[in-house]
Amino acid sequence: MRTVLEEVRSWHRPLMLMVLAMSGLVLTAGIGLAVDGREILNESVWLKPFKFGLSFVLYGATLAWLLSKLRKAKRFGWWTGTAFAITGIVDVGFIAVQAARGTFSHFNDNSDTFNQVGQKVFMSGVMGLFGASLVVAIMLLFQRIGDAPLNRAIRVGLGLAVAGMALAFYLVGSQGQRQDVTDAYGHPVTLAGSHGIGVEAGGPGMPLTNWSTVGGDLRIPHFVGLHAIHFLLLTVLALSLLTARVEWLRPERVRHRLVGVAAFGYTGVMITVTVQAFRGQALIHPDVQTLGMLGGFLAVSLAALFGVVAAARRQADVRRPAERAEGFEKLGV
């Protein structure tokens, strides 16, 4: 436990302060979900701050760990992480304040001064978060953090995260859609943009996420991309733990290839849900085209998986007699 705490203390401190602040927001928003009955577009005013706070806890802690492992341009990396932390607190802080006010943070085109200033800051923050993530991703392309499987997971994961963040530019109102709704107090609000495709805001949604069940929803590929790095890091961890029991997993190149297979499959899922959303189709109602696309990616992934596993087992079978013979020679048998 002491070693773990010492490791965490070495992580990028401004980002960890942001993670601490976001953790407090998750707790506050969680209480709000339980005791505050105010709603906008048929969901609690506190649902959005809760989801954003949780996502920033996970992503911020991951960036804090990655930046602590940089070997080159450490100072530049520190300032990039600090910019991300400050921007994250400002942007998510605006979301939380708007929730407390019982109104919208995203797409809100009302003319009151606080909202207009907040929207400009918020839009700038989206660009800042994207830019900082892109810079970190580029820096890690030219640096080695750990072994080959870990490096592949980090590079692909951050690349997909940046792609998921790029969708945020579409989410902040580039569609030009306008819709008149009401806030939690019944006051009129004009929304200039929407995360939905082929459906108006406020329609039926899935539990907790509130992703649309009747149309396309760009929040889905945004979410999938943002958390790609967490999926791939968990894959690396699982493979590392299994090496103690599974002999053919011990060579680094085998785990490197398996992480590549997982990355390809995850990328296929992200591409599928992105195309599905832009086609105006709900996640839970895929048609033949969507299922065919997903099935194609999964088929290639499974074929690659079986190929890697079969080759690794053959190599393990070849090594085993050679290792025994070498052991006998050392014993003088």
Buried (B, 14 or more C-beta within 10 A) or exposed (E): EEEEEEEEEEBBBBBBBBBEBBBEBBEBBBEBBEEBEBBBBEBBBBBBBBBBBBBBBBBBBBBBBBBBBBEEBEEEBBBBBBBBBBBBBBBBBBBBBBBBBBBBBBBBBBEEEEBEEBBEBBBEBBBBBBBBBBBBBEBBEEBEBEEBBBBBBBBBBBBBBBBBBBBBEBBBBEBEBEBEBEBBEEEEBBBBBBBBBBBBBBBEBBEEBBBBBBBBBBBBBBBBBBBBBBBBBEBBEEBBEEBEEBBBBBBEEBBBBBBBBBBBBBBBBBBBBBBBBBBBBBBEEBEEEBEEBBEEBBEBBEEBBEEBBEEBBEBBEEBEEEEEEEEEEEEEE
